[in-house]
Amino acid sequence: MKITFLGVTGWLGSEISAETVKRGHDVVVISRHPEDIKYT
């Protein structure tokens, strides 16, 4: 499944995006401040 997340620079968003990648989904992350994204 392809999933897009908006605003994942915080704790919860980074945890959710990391888990979806672990489960094998294609993840796209959109942020105003990409340098703050904790999971790449």
Backbone as CSV, one residue per row, in Angstrom:
resi,resn,N_x,N_y,N_z,CA_x,CA_y,CA_z,C_x,C_y,C_z
1,MET,0.847,-1.158,0.000,0.000,0.000,0.000,0.907,1.240,0.000
2,LYS,0.511,2.270,-0.694,1.221,3.542,-0.706,0.551,4.494,0.274
3,ILE,1.361,5.073,1.178,0.832,5.944,2.222,1.629,7.236,2.227
4,THR,0.936,8.374,2.368,1.586,9.680,2.485,1.244,10.264,3.846
5,PHE,2.276,10.729,4.539,2.098,11.356,5.843,2.467,12.824,5.744
6,LEU,1.701,13.646,6.422,1.986,15.080,6.518,2.385,15.401,7.952
7,GLY,3.467,16.130,8.113,3.866,16.599,9.444,4.286,15.492,10.381
8,VAL,5.331,14.761,10.044,5.754,13.632,10.883,7.053,13.922,11.632
9,THR,7.309,15.187,11.943,8.562,15.514,12.613,8.499,15.283,14.120
10,GLY,7.344,15.038,14.656,7.213,14.789,16.093,7.361,13.322,16.436
11,TRP,7.208,13.014,17.706,7.391,11.650,18.192,6.375,10.677,17.582
12,LEU,5.103,11.009,17.671,4.069,10.093,17.208,4.139,9.859,15.701
13,GLY,4.290,10.930,14.948,4.360,10.785,13.498,5.540,9.956,13.047
14,SER,6.702,10.144,13.681,7.879,9.366,13.301,7.719,7.897,13.672
15,GLU,7.062,7.616,14.793,6.814,6.227,15.186,5.851,5.537,14.216
16,ILE,4.799,6.245,13.837,3.815,5.657,12.918,4.439,5.414,11.549
17,SER,5.202,6.374,11.045,5.819,6.188,9.729,6.841,5.057,9.758
18,ALA,7.615,4.942,10.826,8.588,3.852,10.938,7.891,2.497,10.966
19,GLU,6.799,2.398,11.678,6.063,1.137,11.756,5.463,0.742,10.408
20,THR,4.951,1.715,9.668,4.372,1.381,8.363,5.447,0.905,7.386
21,VAL,6.646,1.468,7.486,7.753,0.984,6.643,8.123,-0.440,7.034
22,LYS,8.174,-0.719,8.344,8.490,-2.072,8.819,7.490,-3.089,8.303
23,ARG,6.254,-2.653,8.143,5.203,-3.564,7.669,5.193,-3.707,6.157
24,GLY,6.141,-3.042,5.479,6.306,-3.243,4.043,5.568,-2.278,3.145
25,HIS,5.028,-1.207,3.685,4.305,-0.231,2.879,5.268,0.793,2.272
26,ASP,4.893,1.368,1.152,5.635,2.470,0.545,5.174,3.756,1.210
27,VAL,6.120,4.484,1.817,5.776,5.664,2.601,6.417,6.905,1.995
28,VAL,5.618,7.969,1.862,6.103,9.285,1.459,5.806,10.228,2.609
29,VAL,6.835,10.993,3.005,6.696,11.922,4.121,6.823,13.346,3.590
30,ILE,5.881,14.216,3.969,5.898,15.612,3.545,6.004,16.483,4.790
31,SER,6.986,17.408,4.765,7.205,18.270,5.914,7.727,19.619,5.460
32,ARG,7.376,20.675,6.189,7.929,22.004,5.907,9.404,22.062,6.269
33,HIS,9.812,21.248,7.230,11.188,21.239,7.707,11.752,19.816,7.601
34,PRO,12.170,19.393,6.416,12.629,18.010,6.238,13.838,17.637,7.087
35,GLU,14.632,18.630,7.515,15.790,18.335,8.357,15.371,17.838,9.740
36,ASP,14.106,18.041,10.117,13.617,17.599,11.424,13.014,16.199,11.402
37,ILE,12.943,15.578,10.240,12.375,14.234,10.145,13.351,13.258,10.787
38,LYS,12.869,12.488,11.756,13.733,11.584,12.524,13.943,10.241,11.838
39,TYR,13.024,9.854,10.994,13.131,8.554,10.322,13.269,8.787,8.832
40,THR,14.324,8.257,8.250,14.512,8.384,6.794,14.707,7.038,6.171
